[in-house]
């Protein structure tokens, strides 16, 4: 599962999105809330959040652990998360866990073996250049009896948009997502054989294609490494894209956008 990604470009996309990310990331929040429900209820001495973004999952993780390490590729995302946690601390008298803030690439995480009791990652694994190696590294980061809780979008995500674009031109406008079977094989190869893993198709609806694409751009998820053009559309392309999407996928609820999500809460066997 090797993917050529320009990590500087990925970081820049998410960095530009940091200030307004939360206004547009309702899908990511929904998936994150479902992921949180999979965390086994117990005390974790130390927790790592891979791809923490603006910190939406950090309050939940803080309820499980005394030390939470927030890890992200984007400096701006980390700063936004740090500011939000700081604001919450100022508004409460309750004891809060310790936080550590680490910027870095998930393909080269700067943590030692047996460092964490819980590793959490919501919709970040798809940004790995070598997902199999990343999963192996996560296995090493976990202490014995440690838990890996994750969500990852897989093949089939955004198929409506991919098919609509394919009717317009031959350029790649949507990222290639890992096959669910390949990801599950990597998990098994890394020893993650105890627990639950399942795939779920989830769908949301937009009143217009313009709002859908605006949300994708606003959260920084519009980086496509194989795209050969700037991503700007001509007026005729835009009209054709809207027409195809509406005619093929439109329904009474609006325009659907589908995410194929693999969830897991696993230990090494």
LINVEN-V161368 format. One line per field, one symbol per residue. phi: phi as a letter, one per 40 degrees, with the letter a starting at -180 (. if undefined). psi: psi as a letter, one per 40 degrees, with the letter a starting at -180 (. if undefined). burial: + if it has 9 or more other ideal C-beta (glycine too) atoms within 8 Angstrom, else -. Layout:
phi = ???
psi = ???
burial = ???
This chain:
phi = .cbcbccccdcccccccdcbdccbcccccdcccccdcccdcacbcabbbcgcfcgdccdccccbacbbbcbacccccccccccccccccccbbccbccbbbbcibccaccbccfcbcabbabfbcccccbccccccccdccccdgcbbbabacbdhcgccccccccccabccbbcccccdccccccccccgcbbhbaabbcbbbbbcacdcccccccccgcbcbccccbcgcbcdcccccccccccccbcacchccbbbcbbbabbbcc
psi = ghhhhgddddddddddeddeddeefdddddddddddeehhhihhdiihhhfdbefdedddddeeidhhhhhidhddddddddddddddddeieihiiiiihhhiheeghfiiifdidhhhhhfddeeidgdddddddddddiiheihhhiihhahehfddddddddedaeihehihiiiddddddddddeegehaihiihhihiiididdddddddddeeeehhdeheieehiiddddddddddddddeiadeahihhhhhhiigiih.
burial = +-+-+-+-+++-+++-++--+--++-++++++-+++-++----+-+++++++++++++++++-++-++++++++-+++++++-++--+----------+-++++-++-+-----++++++++++++++-++++++++++-++---++++++++++-++-++++++--+----++--++-+-+++-+++++-+--+-+-+-++-+++--+-++++++++++-++++-+---------++-+++-+++-++----+++++++++++++++-
